[in-house]
Amino acid sequence: MSKLREELLRVFKQWEDGQLTSQAVLNWAKKTSSAGADDCCAEVLTHMRGLDVYLITTEDLPVYRESLARDPVSGLAYLKQQEQQFDVARRATELQHDNFYGPHTRAILKNLDERK
């Protein structure tokens, strides 16, 4: 198992257990290098770098764990498939009053309303 893969799984566990906040995960991801990582790990790290904008929460960790449990090609394909299932409107509505995610949800919800 690659070092980044191990680190991602460790961070996910700490986040899920409440030892890390979403902001702490974002900070960690932004300062973590994906150099030498396989495509799946690099993509997961990219998601974590934008977790505030993409409204990624601990609710999504099973998808990320499953992608990391697979070989890199299969894991990346699984992740891309799961991205298509993401209900942005539901998540933005649920998180609109959250201190961390809220500022991003307002823009998302406004954009979704304008498309109607």
C-alpha positions as CSV (number, residue, x, y, z in Angstrom):
1,M,0.0,0.0,0.0
2,S,1.3,3.4,-1.0
3,K,2.2,6.0,1.7
4,L,-0.4,8.4,0.4
5,R,-3.1,5.7,0.4
6,E,-2.2,4.9,4.0
7,E,-2.2,8.6,5.0
8,L,-5.6,9.2,3.3
9,L,-7.2,6.2,5.2
10,R,-5.7,7.5,8.5
11,V,-7.0,11.0,7.9
12,F,-10.4,9.6,7.0
13,K,-10.6,7.6,10.2
14,Q,-9.6,10.6,12.3
15,W,-12.1,12.8,10.5
16,E,-14.9,10.3,10.9
17,D,-14.0,9.9,14.6
18,G,-14.2,13.6,15.2
19,Q,-10.5,14.0,15.8
20,L,-10.2,16.2,12.7
21,T,-12.6,18.9,11.5
22,S,-13.4,19.4,7.8
23,Q,-11.1,22.5,7.9
24,A,-8.2,20.4,9.3
25,V,-8.7,17.8,6.5
26,L,-8.7,20.5,3.9
27,N,-5.5,22.1,5.4
28,W,-3.9,18.6,5.5
29,A,-4.8,17.9,1.9
30,K,-3.6,21.3,0.6
31,K,-0.1,20.7,2.1
32,T,0.1,17.0,1.1
33,S,1.9,16.1,-2.1
34,S,0.6,13.6,-4.6
35,A,4.0,13.2,-6.2
36,G,4.6,9.5,-7.0
37,A,1.0,8.5,-6.2
38,D,-1.2,6.5,-8.4
39,D,-4.0,8.2,-10.3
40,C,-6.7,7.1,-7.9
41,C,-4.9,8.4,-4.8
42,A,-4.0,11.6,-6.6
43,E,-7.7,12.1,-7.5
44,V,-8.9,11.4,-4.0
45,L,-6.4,13.9,-2.7
46,T,-7.6,16.5,-5.3
47,H,-11.2,15.9,-3.9
48,M,-10.0,16.5,-0.4
49,R,-8.3,19.8,-1.5
50,G,-11.7,21.0,-2.6
51,L,-13.9,19.4,0.0
52,D,-15.4,22.7,1.0
53,V,-16.4,23.7,-2.6
54,Y,-17.5,20.2,-3.5
55,L,-19.4,19.7,-0.2
56,I,-17.6,16.5,0.7
57,T,-18.4,15.3,4.2
58,T,-17.7,12.2,6.2
59,E,-20.9,10.8,4.6
60,D,-18.8,10.3,1.5
61,L,-16.0,8.3,3.1
62,P,-17.3,4.9,2.2
63,V,-17.0,5.9,-1.5
64,Y,-13.4,7.0,-1.0
65,R,-12.5,4.0,1.0
66,E,-13.9,1.7,-1.6
67,S,-12.0,3.5,-4.4
68,L,-8.8,3.2,-2.4
69,A,-9.4,-0.5,-1.7
70,R,-9.4,-1.3,-5.5
71,D,-6.5,-1.3,-7.9
72,P,-5.8,2.2,-9.1
73,V,-7.5,1.9,-12.5
74,S,-10.7,0.3,-11.1
75,G,-10.6,2.6,-8.1
76,L,-10.5,5.7,-10.3
77,A,-13.3,4.4,-12.5
78,Y,-15.4,3.6,-9.4
79,L,-14.8,7.1,-8.1
80,K,-15.8,8.7,-11.4
81,Q,-19.0,6.6,-11.5
82,Q,-19.9,7.6,-8.0
83,E,-19.4,11.3,-8.7
84,Q,-22.3,11.0,-11.1
85,Q,-24.6,9.9,-8.3
86,F,-23.9,13.0,-6.1
87,D,-27.0,15.0,-5.3
88,V,-25.6,18.6,-5.1
89,A,-28.9,20.3,-4.4
90,R,-29.7,18.0,-1.5
91,R,-26.2,18.4,0.0
92,A,-26.2,22.2,-0.5
93,T,-29.6,22.5,1.2
94,E,-28.5,20.4,4.1
95,L,-25.3,22.3,4.6
96,Q,-26.4,25.8,3.9
97,H,-26.2,26.9,7.6
98,D,-22.9,25.1,8.3
99,N,-20.1,27.5,9.2
100,F,-17.6,25.7,7.1
101,Y,-19.7,24.7,4.0
102,G,-22.3,27.4,4.2
103,P,-20.5,30.1,2.2
104,H,-20.1,27.7,-0.8
105,T,-23.7,26.4,-0.6
106,R,-25.2,29.8,-1.2
107,A,-23.5,30.2,-4.5
108,I,-24.4,26.6,-5.5
109,L,-28.1,27.0,-4.5
110,K,-28.3,30.4,-6.3
111,N,-26.8,28.8,-9.5
112,L,-29.2,25.8,-9.2
113,D,-32.2,28.2,-8.8
114,E,-31.1,30.2,-11.9
115,R,-31.1,27.0,-14.0
116,K,-34.7,26.3,-13.2
